Amino acid sequence: MDYIQEKVAYLKGLSEGLGINESTNEGKVLLHIVDILDDISEALDGLTEAQNDLEEYVEVIDEDLSDLEDDVYDDMDELDDEIDFCEIECPECGEVVYVDMEMLDEDNKITCPNCEEEMEIDLSCCGDEDCECH
C-alpha cells in the first residue's frame, strides 16, 4: 500500500507547488479531497497490517490444529488396531453396523441397534482379503 501513500504525497506536493490554497472555493475542495485521500491511505495501511497479523495468527492456529489432529488420530489408529470389529449390513433395515467381535454372543448373533432385529454374523470369511471384517 506504499504506492497509494506515495501518490497522495505527490498530490499534496503538487497542490502546494501549484499554489492551491483555501482562499478559493475550488482550492478548499481540492485540499479537503487530498486530506481525505491521506486519511484513507492511512486507514488502508492499518487494515493491511491487521490483515497480515491475522494471517500469521491463523497459520499458527492451523499448525497447532494439525499437530493436535496428528496426536489424536495416531491414538485412534492405535485404538483401531486393538479393536477387532466387522462392518455388517443389517439384512432387515440395510443399516451398516460396526460390530466389536467381543460383543457377539456364543451363537455369533447380535441385535441391530437401528431396527432391533437379531443378526447372525458369518465369521467364515475372516482372513480373506475381500472380507469386510477389520
Buried (B, 14 or more C-beta within 10 A) or exposed (E): BEEBBEEBEEBBEEBEEEEBEEEEEEBEEBBEEBEEBBEEBBEEBEEEEEEEEEEEEEEEEEEEEEEEEEEEEEEEEEEEEEEEBBEBEBEEEEEEBEBEBEEBEEEBEBBBEEEEEEBEBEEEEEEEEEBEBE
